[in-house]
């Protein structure tokens, strides 16, 4: 099953491009689902038809779904939320305020991704196109499964054993209820489901596509997005430059816009060298409906296959050397001074700005020591050699 995620700065036409790509896939006879994890839910507007929380057929082979994040939240978070509410009730907090406090910001979007897991398991689709939230929310969402994994491996087992052994004492001493096994089971189940989603999205059949408009601020965010997505192991397979002014027949006012966009588009081509950059022209009418969306995508991708699998290796790989090995992690646009590295047991801690990834090292590298690191041509290279005893 081919999985394509579309993201970009808010307002760049991300939903329109995602919908057009899905329409094009369906037109070729592939069983296609396009779903939105964005709380704004623009897909119904793009297709010009009502869309519900279950897959809705809008054309042959094409279904659209706007995930009911609240429902998924209630299904996956109910046990955990119930425990938190009981604690806040003992503390005397107003029930309405307590319920608001137990809803983690952004959790609904994260849980909406669990819908993707269900569709992957169903075997019902050849292609799933995901219209993600704007860039910042998407990056936080995609970083969560691995961060939760660290907690589940290092802290969760100990915490569960301690609470189970001391629950009666802790309940009396603290005056608040301690979590039952069902709460821990719910956390463990949620982690397992999110881990499946991460494996799916970092696998060989999935990739992320960035959508931008020819503006310097938007380009800067797209560059940062490529860096951060690579940090967490997600493969970016191309860029769609949307709302490009056509140069033919432009009046003097529009010629100014054309010149300004041409300058930014040259930077786009340079910044994303090695990736396909597709251009979608600014249209006189808003593309609404399956036909208009399919036409937009056909013109943007031209002769290229919009569902082609990305070539080459992913952002993370390990190569052998005579004295050890080298870990390679793609980090486009990054300098060595931007990266902070630390070794913690069998983990390599990579910090880049406000983002941190705890990379669990392959078993073959655990007996090696870090001998050096450098950034070369947009790639972090960490050298491992035999420990000196």
Buried (B, 14 or more C-beta within 10 A) or exposed (E): BBBBBBBBBBEBBBBBBBBBBBBBBBBEEBBBBBBBBBBEBBBBBBBBBEBEBEBBEBBEBBBBBBBBBBBBBEEBBEBBBBBBBBBBBEEEBEEEEBBEEBBBEBBBBBBBBBBBBEBBEEEBBBBBBBBBBBBBBBBBBBBBBBBBBBEBEEEBEEBBEEBEEEBEEBEEEEEEBBBBEEBBEBBBEBBEBBBBBBEBBBBEBBBBBBBBBBBEEBBBBBBBBBBBBBBBBBBBBBBBBBBBBEBEEBEEEBEEBBEBBEEBBEBBEEBBEEBBBBBBBBBEEEBBBBEBBBBBBBBBBEEEEBBEEBEEEBBBEBEEEEEBBBBBBBBBEBEEEBBEBEEEEEBBEBBBEEBBBBBBBEEEBEEBEBBEBEBEEBBBBBBBBEEEE
